Amino acid sequence: MTQQIIAFLVILYFLIKLIVQRKNKQVSGLEFLFWLFFWLLAGLTIVLLKEIDALVAYLGFSATGINALLYLSVAILFYLIFKLRLKLEKTEREITKIVRAIALKK
């Protein structure tokens, strides 16, 4: 129970920080909605942890629900890092093209 309270406090902190960043126009509307959904989903998983444990056991996994969520989140993080790396690579190529074009003009 103490861990759930701490997790809720952490989520509340990030939600407040997100709202402040939205008011200061540091995040776009779509980005705000994404992170709002993410943190609300995280809070929901804390509330439904016992049901997630039952679902994981029903699916035949030997791990607890929290472990399954941890594995899933690590996989999602690796995917997001991969997508970010691809986007960064594309941006670097575009910058190289622009610099090359500017250099050829001079």
Secondary structure, DSSP 8 states (H G I E B T S, - for coil): -HHHHHHHHHHHHHHHHHHHHHHTT-S-HHHHHHHHHHHHHHHHHHHTHHHHHHHHHHTT-SS-HHHHHHHHHHHHHHHHHHHHHHHHHHHHHHHHHHHHHHHHH-
